[in-house]
Amino acid sequence: MMQVSKRIAAARPLATTAMHERVDILRLQGESVIDFSIAISHFPAPASVRAAVAEALQQPLLPYTAVGGAPALRQQLAGKLREENGISAGAQHVIVTNGAKQALYQSLYVMTDPGDTVIVFRPHWPAYVATGQLLGLNIVLVDQPEVVDAAFLDRLPRAKVLIINNPHNPTGKVYTKSELDSIADWLRARRCHAIVDESYEKLIFEGVHHSLAACKDWEELGIVTIFSASQSYAMMGWRAGFASAPAVWVKAMEALQGPITAAVPALSQVAAEAAFAVGDVPELLADYRVRRDLVVDMFATQPWIKMPAPASGPYLWGDISGITRDTVGFAETLIEEFRVAIMPGEALGCPGFIRIGYIADDETTLRKGVQAIISLGKRMAES
Ligand code: PMP
């Protein structure tokens, strides 16, 4: 049999993308499937984005740009960082990437060496752990507390990097200014660096977004902040993201990105320019809020599931540990018997929980999918 390298032999496709692919294949076979496994928005990309890309297509040439992104785009994104995030960044602090995932891989690559310890809070986006494994890092999972304070931080092990997701997938937690101040103090004391994934910054229902890097010494502390148009602007397939990082790390990331993908496709850069100029997205948020409340209300009458309304984001996080801790099994029955896809908590480090991406469909389909989950949950609760 053909061998793969030792380096990649233990790696597996992300549980999230694998489930989504399974849905795609079932649909290709003519099956009708309701897909809550990841968050794919039913919203189109902003009109300004589509118009900018249509116009760019009329240009005769779409040349390579600089690896880290076209200079004008990097300058514009630095402006966004200063105005919206309070991060004192210039173009030299910005690298444009194929979504948050490439920014994450490249950040971890230039910040660590194999064997270094990286702290990730649980539940976690699967890509943090998968990326850490690809890079041979020692990933330490720590349960994310309701409130992050100095006492909690003091108990954390020594580490090279702390990864934070603010706002948080899947719980919707929005870190407060005072929590972020405590984290910055802890980074100063420990000489630990941080990666903050702010991909959901525009999807906040309750609370205010603050960036950890909105402090004078962010560059000295070594804080990388990651942004993506995927969720904030409903542009999952466009692969438009960027990172803000100390200039030395941006240079190192360019050296890594050059031979792999070179620059992000020119059309995606045009799209990124238009997207990150949009700012807030009140219409999208109002639509998501109605759906969030609809699902939370449907589950509120079910004693076997605990599902609070999240303060942000496109996911609902339900505790069904009262009926089972085998949520992989629960998800399997759900897709096999009811043709509804969800993400089992195991994929995010938490058996006994399920994650529902609730923004994909019309409301009738959403209700139908939730009703299927309720049917299975009730059946298990009564058996
Ligand atoms: N970060 C987190 C925590 C996410 O859940 C997602 C979307 N699944 C992203 C980033 C977006 O990643 P990308 O920009 O690569 O689409």
Boltz pocket constraint, residues with backbone or C-beta under 6 A from the ligand:
constraints:
  - pocket:
      binder: B
      contacts: [[A, 39], [A, 98], [A, 99], [A, 100], [A, 101], [A, 102], [A, 125], [A, 165], [A, 167], [A, 169], [A, 197], [A, 199], [A, 227], [A, 228], [A, 229], [A, 230], [A, 231], [A, 236], [A, 240], [A, 241]]
      max_distance: 6.0
